[in-house]
Amino acid sequence: MSAPRGHVTTGKASLVGGVVVAVATLVLWMAGATELGFHGHTVLVLGVALAAATGVWTRLADL
């Protein structure tokens, strides 16, 4: 006889943590890129992609 399967619930802290990490990643990306002399839409798009990936990863890793 097997135990009933439980449903994994995600907490609000996991979502907030993912958003905070994403915002912090984007801020650090833009600060570093500006300091190194990189500007433009490409740098911004790459930063947003990196920030989204780290935010999602943080959200999923917290499960």
PDB file of N, H, CA, C and O in Angstrom:
ATOM      1  N   MET A   1       0.845  -1.169   0.000  1.00  0.00           N
ATOM      2  CA  MET A   1       0.000   0.000   0.000  1.00  0.00           C
ATOM      3  C   MET A   1       0.894   1.237   0.000  1.00  0.00           C
ATOM      4  O   MET A   1       1.790   1.359   0.835  1.00  0.00           O
ATOM      5  N   SER A   2       0.655   2.139  -0.922  1.00  0.00           N
ATOM      6  H   SER A   2      -0.073   2.040  -1.601  1.00  0.00           H
ATOM      7  CA  SER A   2       1.486   3.337  -1.018  1.00  0.00           C
ATOM      8  C   SER A   2       0.774   4.527  -0.384  1.00  0.00           C
ATOM      9  O   SER A   2      -0.452   4.584  -0.288  1.00  0.00           O
ATOM     10  N   ALA A   3       1.592   5.452   0.034  1.00  0.00           N
ATOM     11  H   ALA A   3       2.588   5.405  -0.044  1.00  0.00           H
ATOM     12  CA  ALA A   3       1.051   6.663   0.658  1.00  0.00           C
ATOM     13  C   ALA A   3       0.470   7.567  -0.434  1.00  0.00           C
ATOM     14  O   ALA A   3       0.977   7.593  -1.556  1.00  0.00           O
ATOM     15  N   PRO A   4      -0.579   8.299  -0.108  1.00  0.00           N
ATOM     16  CA  PRO A   4      -1.144   9.209  -1.104  1.00  0.00           C
ATOM     17  C   PRO A   4      -0.145  10.300  -1.460  1.00  0.00           C
ATOM     18  O   PRO A   4       0.610  10.778  -0.614  1.00  0.00           O
ATOM     19  N   ARG A   5      -0.159  10.673  -2.710  1.00  0.00           N
ATOM     20  H   ARG A   5      -0.773  10.285  -3.398  1.00  0.00           H
ATOM     21  CA  ARG A   5       0.750  11.715  -3.179  1.00  0.00           C
ATOM     22  C   ARG A   5       0.244  13.080  -2.738  1.00  0.00           C
ATOM     23  O   ARG A   5      -0.944  13.389  -2.831  1.00  0.00           O
ATOM     24  N   GLY A   6       1.169  13.875  -2.263  1.00  0.00           N
ATOM     25  H   GLY A   6       2.134  13.624  -2.187  1.00  0.00           H
ATOM     26  CA  GLY A   6       0.829  15.223  -1.850  1.00  0.00           C
ATOM     27  C   GLY A   6       1.086  16.204  -2.984  1.00  0.00           C
ATOM     28  O   GLY A   6       1.866  15.930  -3.896  1.00  0.00           O
ATOM     29  N   HIS A   7       0.443  17.309  -2.913  1.00  0.00           N
ATOM     30  H   HIS A   7      -0.190  17.531  -2.172  1.00  0.00           H
ATOM     31  CA  HIS A   7       0.623  18.362  -3.913  1.00  0.00           C
ATOM     32  C   HIS A   7       1.660  19.349  -3.390  1.00  0.00           C
ATOM     33  O   HIS A   7       1.539  19.853  -2.273  1.00  0.00           O
ATOM     34  N   VAL A   8       2.671  19.621  -4.195  1.00  0.00           N
ATOM     35  H   VAL A   8       2.769  19.212  -5.102  1.00  0.00           H
ATOM     36  CA  VAL A   8       3.703  20.572  -3.795  1.00  0.00           C
ATOM     37  C   VAL A   8       3.164  21.974  -4.008  1.00  0.00           C
ATOM     38  O   VAL A   8       2.753  22.334  -5.111  1.00  0.00           O
ATOM     39  N   THR A   9       3.170  22.753  -2.952  1.00  0.00           N
ATOM     40  H   THR A   9       3.505  22.460  -2.056  1.00  0.00           H
ATOM     41  CA  THR A   9       2.699  24.134  -3.065  1.00  0.00           C
ATOM     42  C   THR A   9       3.899  25.064  -2.985  1.00  0.00           C
ATOM     43  O   THR A   9       4.847  24.819  -2.239  1.00  0.00           O
ATOM     44  N   THR A  10       3.839  26.104  -3.745  1.00  0.00           N
ATOM     45  H   THR A  10       3.068  26.303  -4.350  1.00  0.00           H
ATOM     46  CA  THR A  10       4.915  27.085  -3.714  1.00  0.00           C
ATOM     47  C   THR A  10       4.467  28.266  -2.869  1.00  0.00           C
ATOM     48  O   THR A  10       3.314  28.693  -2.924  1.00  0.00           O
ATOM     49  N   GLY A  11       5.385  28.772  -2.105  1.00  0.00           N
ATOM     50  H   GLY A  11       6.322  28.425  -2.060  1.00  0.00           H
ATOM     51  CA  GLY A  11       5.073  29.885  -1.221  1.00  0.00           C
ATOM     52  C   GLY A  11       5.272  31.221  -1.906  1.00  0.00           C
ATOM     53  O   GLY A  11       5.922  31.325  -2.946  1.00  0.00           O
ATOM     54  N   LYS A  12       4.699  32.226  -1.296  1.00  0.00           N
ATOM     55  H   LYS A  12       4.171  32.141  -0.451  1.00  0.00           H
ATOM     56  CA  LYS A  12       4.843  33.588  -1.813  1.00  0.00           C
ATOM     57  C   LYS A  12       6.298  34.043  -1.708  1.00  0.00           C
ATOM     58  O   LYS A  12       6.765  34.830  -2.531  1.00  0.00           O
ATOM     59  N   ALA A  13       7.009  33.554  -0.704  1.00  0.00           N
ATOM     60  H   ALA A  13       6.630  32.914  -0.035  1.00  0.00           H
ATOM     61  CA  ALA A  13       8.412  33.924  -0.530  1.00  0.00           C
ATOM     62  C   ALA A  13       9.251  33.465  -1.713  1.00  0.00           C
ATOM     63  O   ALA A  13      10.211  34.141  -2.087  1.00  0.00           O
ATOM     64  N   SER A  14       8.910  32.341  -2.302  1.00  0.00           N
ATOM     65  H   SER A  14       8.131  31.792  -1.998  1.00  0.00           H
ATOM     66  CA  SER A  14       9.633  31.841  -3.461  1.00  0.00           C
ATOM     67  C   SER A  14       9.471  32.787  -4.640  1.00  0.00           C
ATOM     68  O   SER A  14      10.438  33.068  -5.347  1.00  0.00           O
ATOM     69  N   LEU A  15       8.273  33.273  -4.855  1.00  0.00           N
ATOM     70  H   LEU A  15       7.487  33.045  -4.281  1.00  0.00           H
ATOM     71  CA  LEU A  15       8.008  34.211  -5.945  1.00  0.00           C
ATOM     72  C   LEU A  15       8.710  35.538  -5.701  1.00  0.00           C
ATOM     73  O   LEU A  15       9.343  36.086  -6.604  1.00  0.00           O
ATOM     74  N   VAL A  16       8.600  36.047  -4.494  1.00  0.00           N
ATOM     75  H   VAL A  16       8.086  35.602  -3.761  1.00  0.00           H
ATOM     76  CA  VAL A  16       9.239  37.316  -4.154  1.00  0.00           C
ATOM     77  C   VAL A  16      10.750  37.184  -4.276  1.00  0.00           C
ATOM     78  O   VAL A  16      11.415  38.096  -4.767  1.00  0.00           O
ATOM     79  N   GLY A  17      11.289  36.071  -3.840  1.00  0.00           N
ATOM     80  H   GLY A  17      10.748  35.331  -3.441  1.00  0.00           H
ATOM     81  CA  GLY A  17      12.723  35.842  -3.948  1.00  0.00           C
ATOM     82  C   GLY A  17      13.189  35.825  -5.390  1.00  0.00           C
ATOM     83  O   GLY A  17      14.236  36.389  -5.709  1.00  0.00           O
ATOM     84  N   GLY A  18      12.424  35.182  -6.269  1.00  0.00           N
ATOM     85  H   GLY A  18      11.574  34.724  -6.010  1.00  0.00           H
ATOM     86  CA  GLY A  18      12.771  35.153  -7.682  1.00  0.00           C
ATOM     87  C   GLY A  18      12.759  36.535  -8.309  1.00  0.00           C
ATOM     88  O   GLY A  18      13.634  36.865  -9.108  1.00  0.00           O
ATOM     89  N   VAL A  19      11.777  37.338  -7.952  1.00  0.00           N
ATOM     90  H   VAL A  19      11.066  37.069  -7.302  1.00  0.00           H
ATOM     91  CA  VAL A  19      11.682  38.704  -8.492  1.00  0.00           C
ATOM     92  C   VAL A  19      12.833  39.557  -7.977  1.00  0.00           C
ATOM     93  O   VAL A  19      13.436  40.312  -8.741  1.00  0.00           O
ATOM     94  N   VAL A  20      13.140  39.445  -6.699  1.00  0.00           N
ATOM     95  H   VAL A  20      12.650  38.833  -6.079  1.00  0.00           H
ATOM     96  CA  VAL A  20      14.226  40.232  -6.110  1.00  0.00           C
ATOM     97  C   VAL A  20      15.563  39.852  -6.746  1.00  0.00           C
ATOM     98  O   VAL A  20      16.374  40.726  -7.056  1.00  0.00           O
ATOM     99  N   VAL A  21      15.791  38.573  -6.937  1.00  0.00           N
ATOM    100  H   VAL A  21      15.133  37.864  -6.686  1.00  0.00           H
ATOM    101  CA  VAL A  21      17.041  38.127  -7.569  1.00  0.00           C
ATOM    102  C   VAL A  21      17.112  38.626  -9.009  1.00  0.00           C
ATOM    103  O   VAL A  21      18.176  39.044  -9.465  1.00  0.00           O
ATOM    104  N   ALA A  22      15.996  38.586  -9.726  1.00  0.00           N
ATOM    105  H   ALA A  22      15.132  38.247  -9.356  1.00  0.00           H
ATOM    106  CA  ALA A  22      15.984  39.062 -11.110  1.00  0.00           C
ATOM    107  C   ALA A  22      16.287  40.557 -11.188  1.00  0.00           C
ATOM    108  O   ALA A  22      17.069  40.987 -12.035  1.00  0.00           O
ATOM    109  N   VAL A  23      15.682  41.334 -10.325  1.00  0.00           N
ATOM    110  H   VAL A  23      15.047  40.984  -9.637  1.00  0.00           H
ATOM    111  CA  VAL A  23      15.923  42.781 -10.328  1.00  0.00           C
ATOM    112  C   VAL A  23      17.370  43.081  -9.956  1.00  0.00           C
ATOM    113  O   VAL A  23      18.016  43.914 -10.591  1.00  0.00           O
ATOM    114  N   ALA A  24      17.878  42.408  -8.933  1.00  0.00           N
ATOM    115  H   ALA A  24      17.353  41.731  -8.417  1.00  0.00           H
ATOM    116  CA  ALA A  24      19.263  42.626  -8.514  1.00  0.00           C
ATOM    117  C   ALA A  24      20.236  42.226  -9.621  1.00  0.00           C
ATOM    118  O   ALA A  24      21.236  42.909  -9.844  1.00  0.00           O
ATOM    119  N   THR A  25      19.952  41.137 -10.308  1.00  0.00           N
ATOM    120  H   THR A  25      19.140  40.582 -10.127  1.00  0.00           H
ATOM    121  CA  THR A  25      20.806  40.696 -11.410  1.00  0.00           C
ATOM    122  C   THR A  25      20.825  41.729 -12.522  1.00  0.00           C
ATOM    123  O   THR A  25      21.888  42.030 -13.065  1.00  0.00           O
ATOM    124  N   LEU A  26      19.678  42.273 -12.866  1.00  0.00           N
ATOM    125  H   LEU A  26      18.815  42.028 -12.425  1.00  0.00           H
ATOM    126  CA  LEU A  26      19.622  43.287 -13.923  1.00  0.00           C
ATOM    127  C   LEU A  26      20.367  44.556 -13.516  1.00  0.00           C
ATOM    128  O   LEU A  26      21.081  45.143 -14.328  1.00  0.00           O
ATOM    129  N   VAL A  27      20.205  44.979 -12.273  1.00  0.00           N
ATOM    130  H   VAL A  27      19.625  44.502 -11.613  1.00  0.00           H
ATOM    131  CA  VAL A  27      20.901  46.177 -11.800  1.00  0.00           C
ATOM    132  C   VAL A  27      22.415  45.963 -11.851  1.00  0.00           C
ATOM    133  O   VAL A  27      23.148  46.832 -12.323  1.00  0.00           O
ATOM    134  N   LEU A  28      22.878  44.820 -11.372  1.00  0.00           N
ATOM    135  H   LEU A  28      22.283  44.115 -10.989  1.00  0.00           H
ATOM    136  CA  LEU A  28      24.313  44.542 -11.401  1.00  0.00           C
ATOM    137  C   LEU A  28      24.828  44.404 -12.832  1.00  0.00           C
ATOM    138  O   LEU A  28      25.934  44.852 -13.138  1.00  0.00           O
ATOM    139  N   TRP A  29      24.042  43.795 -13.701  1.00  0.00           N
ATOM    140  H   TRP A  29      23.144  43.432 -13.453  1.00  0.00           H
ATOM    141  CA  TRP A  29      24.425  43.661 -15.110  1.00  0.00           C
ATOM    142  C   TRP A  29      24.609  45.034 -15.750  1.00  0.00           C
ATOM    143  O   TRP A  29      25.617  45.295 -16.405  1.00  0.00           O
ATOM    144  N   MET A  30      23.626  45.902 -15.552  1.00  0.00           N
ATOM    145  H   MET A  30      22.807  45.689 -15.019  1.00  0.00           H
ATOM    146  CA  MET A  30      23.692  47.225 -16.162  1.00  0.00           C
ATOM    147  C   MET A  30      24.831  48.059 -15.561  1.00  0.00           C
ATOM    148  O   MET A  30      25.498  48.802 -16.280  1.00  0.00           O
ATOM    149  N   ALA A  31      25.053  47.940 -14.263  1.00  0.00           N
ATOM    150  H   ALA A  31      24.511  47.336 -13.679  1.00  0.00           H
ATOM    151  CA  ALA A  31      26.156  48.672 -13.640  1.00  0.00           C
ATOM    152  C   ALA A  31      27.495  48.199 -14.184  1.00  0.00           C
ATOM    153  O   ALA A  31      28.365  49.013 -14.493  1.00  0.00           O
ATOM    154  N   GLY A  32      27.663  46.889 -14.301  1.00  0.00           N
ATOM    155  H   GLY A  32      26.957  46.227 -14.050  1.00  0.00           H
ATOM    156  CA  GLY A  32      28.902  46.347 -14.839  1.00  0.00           C
ATOM    157  C   GLY A  32      29.103  46.697 -16.303  1.00  0.00           C
ATOM    158  O   GLY A  32      30.210  47.040 -16.717  1.00  0.00           O
ATOM    159  N   ALA A  33      28.046  46.614 -17.077  1.00  0.00           N
ATOM    160  H   ALA A  33      27.147  46.335 -16.741  1.00  0.00           H
ATOM    161  CA  ALA A  33      28.149  46.932 -18.504  1.00  0.00           C
ATOM    162  C   ALA A  33      28.478  48.402 -18.709  1.00  0.00           C
ATOM    163  O   ALA A  33      29.292  48.745 -19.566  1.00  0.00           O
ATOM    164  N   THR A  34      27.860  49.258 -17.939  1.00  0.00           N
ATOM    165  H   THR A  34      27.198  48.980 -17.242  1.00  0.00           H
ATOM    166  CA  THR A  34      28.132  50.693 -18.052  1.00  0.00           C
ATOM    167  C   THR A  34      29.570  50.999 -17.643  1.00  0.00           C
ATOM    168  O   THR A  34      30.256  51.789 -18.292  1.00  0.00           O
ATOM    169  N   GLU A  35      30.011  50.375 -16.576  1.00  0.00           N
ATOM    170  H   GLU A  35      29.455  49.734 -16.048  1.00  0.00           H
ATOM    171  CA  GLU A  35      31.378  50.599 -16.105  1.00  0.00           C
ATOM    172  C   GLU A  35      32.410  50.134 -17.143  1.00  0.00           C
ATOM    173  O   GLU A  35      33.477  50.733 -17.280  1.00  0.00           O
ATOM    174  N   LEU A  36      32.082  49.072 -17.863  1.00  0.00           N
ATOM    175  H   LEU A  36      31.216  48.585 -17.752  1.00  0.00           H
ATOM    176  CA  LEU A  36      32.996  48.555 -18.889  1.00  0.00           C
ATOM    177  C   LEU A  36      32.845  49.261 -20.230  1.00  0.00           C
ATOM    178  O   LEU A  36      33.603  49.000 -21.163  1.00  0.00           O
ATOM    179  N   GLY A  37      31.863  50.158 -20.326  1.00  0.00           N
ATOM    180  H   GLY A  37      31.246  50.370 -19.567  1.00  0.00           H
ATOM    181  CA  GLY A  37      31.702  50.946 -21.537  1.00  0.00           C
ATOM    182  C   GLY A  37      30.771  50.343 -22.573  1.00  0.00           C
ATOM    183  O   GLY A  37      30.773  50.767 -23.729  1.00  0.00           O
ATOM    184  N   PHE A  38      29.979  49.364 -22.177  1.00  0.00           N
ATOM    185  H   PHE A  38      29.977  49.020 -21.238  1.00  0.00           H
ATOM    186  CA  PHE A  38      29.015  48.762 -23.099  1.00  0.00           C
ATOM    187  C   PHE A  38      27.672  49.452 -22.943  1.00  0.00           C
ATOM    188  O   PHE A  38      27.183  49.621 -21.825  1.00  0.00           O
ATOM    189  N   HIS A  39      27.071  49.851 -24.059  1.00  0.00           N
ATOM    190  H   HIS A  39      27.468  49.713 -24.967  1.00  0.00           H
ATOM    191  CA  HIS A  39      25.784  50.541 -24.046  1.00  0.00           C
ATOM    192  C   HIS A  39      24.927  49.998 -25.179  1.00  0.00           C
ATOM    193  O   HIS A  39      25.431  49.317 -26.073  1.00  0.00           O
ATOM    194  N   GLY A  40      23.657  50.291 -25.144  1.00  0.00           N
ATOM    195  H   GLY A  40      23.248  50.844 -24.419  1.00  0.00           H
ATOM    196  CA  GLY A  40      22.782  49.960 -26.252  1.00  0.00           C
ATOM    197  C   GLY A  40      21.714  48.938 -25.897  1.00  0.00           C
ATOM    198  O   GLY A  40      21.658  48.396 -24.793  1.00  0.00           O
ATOM    199  N   HIS A  41      20.878  48.708 -26.886  1.00  0.00           N
ATOM    200  H   HIS A  41      20.923  49.149 -27.782  1.00  0.00           H
ATOM    201  CA  HIS A  41      19.742  47.806 -26.701  1.00  0.00           C
ATOM    202  C   HIS A  41      20.182  46.358 -26.549  1.00  0.00           C
ATOM    203  O   HIS A  41      19.548  45.595 -25.820  1.00  0.00           O
ATOM    204  N   THR A  42      21.243  45.974 -27.217  1.00  0.00           N
ATOM    205  H   THR A  42      21.757  46.594 -27.810  1.00  0.00           H
ATOM    206  CA  THR A  42      21.717  44.588 -27.132  1.00  0.00           C
ATOM    207  C   THR A  42      22.132  44.252 -25.705  1.00  0.00           C
ATOM    208  O   THR A  42      21.807  43.180 -25.193  1.00  0.00           O
ATOM    209  N   VAL A  43      22.841  45.156 -25.074  1.00  0.00           N
ATOM    210  H   VAL A  43      23.105  46.026 -25.489  1.00  0.00           H
ATOM    211  CA  VAL A  43      23.265  44.937 -23.690  1.00  0.00           C
ATOM    212  C   VAL A  43      22.052  44.845 -22.771  1.00  0.00           C
ATOM    213  O   VAL A  43      22.019  44.011 -21.865  1.00  0.00           O
ATOM    214  N   LEU A  44      21.070  45.688 -22.999  1.00  0.00           N
ATOM    215  H   LEU A  44      21.097  46.365 -23.734  1.00  0.00           H
ATOM    216  CA  LEU A  44      19.850  45.662 -22.187  1.00  0.00           C
ATOM    217  C   LEU A  44      19.086  44.358 -22.388  1.00  0.00           C
ATOM    218  O   LEU A  44      18.619  43.758 -21.420  1.00  0.00           O
ATOM    219  N   VAL A  45      18.957  43.920 -23.625  1.00  0.00           N
ATOM    220  H   VAL A  45      19.336  44.408 -24.411  1.00  0.00           H
ATOM    221  CA  VAL A  45      18.235  42.671 -23.917  1.00  0.00           C
ATOM    222  C   VAL A  45      18.949  41.482 -23.284  1.00  0.00           C
ATOM    223  O   VAL A  45      18.309  40.611 -22.693  1.00  0.00           O
ATOM    224  N   LEU A  46      20.271  41.445 -23.406  1.00  0.00           N
ATOM    225  H   LEU A  46      20.791  42.153 -23.886  1.00  0.00           H
ATOM    226  CA  LEU A  46      21.022  40.361 -22.774  1.00  0.00           C
ATOM    227  C   LEU A  46      20.868  40.391 -21.255  1.00  0.00           C
ATOM    228  O   LEU A  46      20.754  39.343 -20.620  1.00  0.00           O
ATOM    229  N   GLY A  47      20.865  41.584 -20.677  1.00  0.00           N
ATOM    230  H   GLY A  47      20.958  42.435 -21.192  1.00  0.00           H
ATOM    231  CA  GLY A  47      20.675  41.713 -19.238  1.00  0.00           C
ATOM    232  C   GLY A  47      19.306  41.251 -18.778  1.00  0.00           C
ATOM    233  O   GLY A  47      19.177  40.582 -17.753  1.00  0.00           O
ATOM    234  N   VAL A  48      18.285  41.612 -19.543  1.00  0.00           N
ATOM    235  H   VAL A  48      18.391  42.155 -20.375  1.00  0.00           H
ATOM    236  CA  VAL A  48      16.926  41.182 -19.198  1.00  0.00           C
ATOM    237  C   VAL A  48      16.801  39.664 -19.317  1.00  0.00           C
ATOM    238  O   VAL A  48      16.164  39.026 -18.479  1.00  0.00           O
ATOM    239  N   ALA A  49      17.404  39.086 -20.349  1.00  0.00           N
ATOM    240  H   ALA A  49      17.922  39.604 -21.030  1.00  0.00           H
ATOM    241  CA  ALA A  49      17.362  37.627 -20.518  1.00  0.00           C
ATOM    242  C   ALA A  49      18.073  36.929 -19.360  1.00  0.00           C
ATOM    243  O   ALA A  49      17.572  35.940 -18.825  1.00  0.00           O
ATOM    244  N   LEU A  50      19.224  37.439 -18.980  1.00  0.00           N
ATOM    245  H   LEU A  50      19.631  38.243 -19.414  1.00  0.00           H
ATOM    246  CA  LEU A  50      19.962  36.858 -17.856  1.00  0.00           C
ATOM    247  C   LEU A  50      19.177  37.013 -16.557  1.00  0.00           C
ATOM    248  O   LEU A  50      19.095  36.076 -15.763  1.00  0.00           O
ATOM    249  N   ALA A  51      18.604  38.186 -16.341  1.00  0.00           N
ATOM    250  H   ALA A  51      18.671  38.948 -16.986  1.00  0.00           H
ATOM    251  CA  ALA A  51      17.828  38.431 -15.123  1.00  0.00           C
ATOM    252  C   ALA A  51      16.605  37.516 -15.056  1.00  0.00           C
ATOM    253  O   ALA A  51      16.290  36.973 -13.997  1.00  0.00           O
ATOM    254  N   ALA A  52      15.920  37.348 -16.182  1.00  0.00           N
ATOM    255  H   ALA A  52      16.176  37.789 -17.042  1.00  0.00           H
ATOM    256  CA  ALA A  52      14.751  36.462 -16.204  1.00  0.00           C
ATOM    257  C   ALA A  52      15.162  35.018 -15.915  1.00  0.00           C
ATOM    258  O   ALA A  52      14.480  34.310 -15.174  1.00  0.00           O
ATOM    259  N   ALA A  53      16.265  34.592 -16.497  1.00  0.00           N
ATOM    260  H   ALA A  53      16.819  35.167 -17.099  1.00  0.00           H
ATOM    261  CA  ALA A  53      16.730  33.219 -16.277  1.00  0.00           C
ATOM    262  C   ALA A  53      17.099  32.982 -14.820  1.00  0.00           C
ATOM    263  O   ALA A  53      16.757  31.942 -14.258  1.00  0.00           O
ATOM    264  N   THR A  54      17.789  33.931 -14.202  1.00  0.00           N
ATOM    265  H   THR A  54      18.067  34.777 -14.658  1.00  0.00           H
ATOM    266  CA  THR A  54      18.164  33.747 -12.798  1.00  0.00           C
ATOM    267  C   THR A  54      16.945  33.839 -11.875  1.00  0.00           C
ATOM    268  O   THR A  54      16.883  33.148 -10.859  1.00  0.00           O
ATOM    269  N   GLY A  55      15.992  34.679 -12.223  1.00  0.00           N
ATOM    270  H   GLY A  55      16.043  35.241 -13.049  1.00  0.00           H
ATOM    271  CA  GLY A  55      14.766  34.763 -11.425  1.00  0.00           C
ATOM    272  C   GLY A  55      13.955  33.480 -11.483  1.00  0.00           C
ATOM    273  O   GLY A  55      13.463  32.999 -10.462  1.00  0.00           O
ATOM    274  N   VAL A  56      13.818  32.929 -12.684  1.00  0.00           N
ATOM    275  H   VAL A  56      14.218  33.319 -13.514  1.00  0.00           H
ATOM    276  CA  VAL A  56      13.087  31.663 -12.843  1.00  0.00           C
ATOM    277  C   VAL A  56      13.828  30.537 -12.143  1.00  0.00           C
ATOM    278  O   VAL A  56      13.217  29.709 -11.469  1.00  0.00           O
ATOM    279  N   TRP A  57      15.146  30.507 -12.302  1.00  0.00           N
ATOM    280  H   TRP A  57      15.643  31.180 -12.849  1.00  0.00           H
ATOM    281  CA  TRP A  57      15.937  29.459 -11.662  1.00  0.00           C
ATOM    282  C   TRP A  57      15.796  29.535 -10.140  1.00  0.00           C
ATOM    283  O   TRP A  57      15.664  28.505  -9.479  1.00  0.00           O
ATOM    284  N   THR A  58      15.824  30.735  -9.588  1.00  0.00           N
ATOM    285  H   THR A  58      15.931  31.571 -10.125  1.00  0.00           H
ATOM    286  CA  THR A  58      15.673  30.901  -8.144  1.00  0.00           C
ATOM    287  C   THR A  58      14.290  30.444  -7.696  1.00  0.00           C
ATOM    288  O   THR A  58      14.149  29.787  -6.665  1.00  0.00           O
ATOM    289  N   ARG A  59      13.274  30.795  -8.473  1.00  0.00           N
ATOM    290  H   ARG A  59      13.389  31.329  -9.310  1.00  0.00           H
ATOM    291  CA  ARG A  59      11.902  30.388  -8.149  1.00  0.00           C
ATOM    292  C   ARG A  59      11.771  28.868  -8.154  1.00  0.00           C
ATOM    293  O   ARG A  59      11.198  28.286  -7.233  1.00  0.00           O
ATOM    294  N   LEU A  60      12.304  28.226  -9.194  1.00  0.00           N
ATOM    295  H   LEU A  60      12.769  28.699  -9.943  1.00  0.00           H
ATOM    296  CA  LEU A  60      12.187  26.774  -9.295  1.00  0.00           C
ATOM    297  C   LEU A  60      13.079  26.049  -8.298  1.00  0.00           C
ATOM    298  O   LEU A  60      12.712  24.986  -7.797  1.00  0.00           O
ATOM    299  N   ALA A  61      14.239  26.608  -8.008  1.00  0.00           N
ATOM    300  H   ALA A  61      14.537  27.472  -8.415  1.00  0.00           H
ATOM    301  CA  ALA A  61      15.156  25.963  -7.059  1.00  0.00           C
ATOM    302  C   ALA A  61      14.598  25.987  -5.646  1.00  0.00           C
ATOM    303  O   ALA A  61      14.984  25.168  -4.812  1.00  0.00           O
ATOM    304  N   ASP A  62      13.709  26.902  -5.376  1.00  0.00           N
ATOM    305  H   ASP A  62      13.396  27.567  -6.054  1.00  0.00           H
ATOM    306  CA  ASP A  62      13.129  27.022  -4.040  1.00  0.00           C
ATOM    307  C   ASP A  62      12.002  26.015  -3.815  1.00  0.00           C
ATOM    308  O   ASP A  62      11.500  25.880  -2.699  1.00  0.00           O
ATOM    309  N   LEU A  63      11.611  25.315  -4.867  1.00  0.00           N
ATOM    310  H   LEU A  63      12.019  25.424  -5.774  1.00  0.00           H
ATOM    311  CA  LEU A  63      10.557  24.330  -4.702  1.00  0.00           C
ATOM    312  C   LEU A  63      11.100  23.150  -3.946  1.00  0.00           C
ATOM    313  O   LEU A  63      10.372  22.190  -3.693  1.00  0.00           O
TER     314      LEU A  63
END
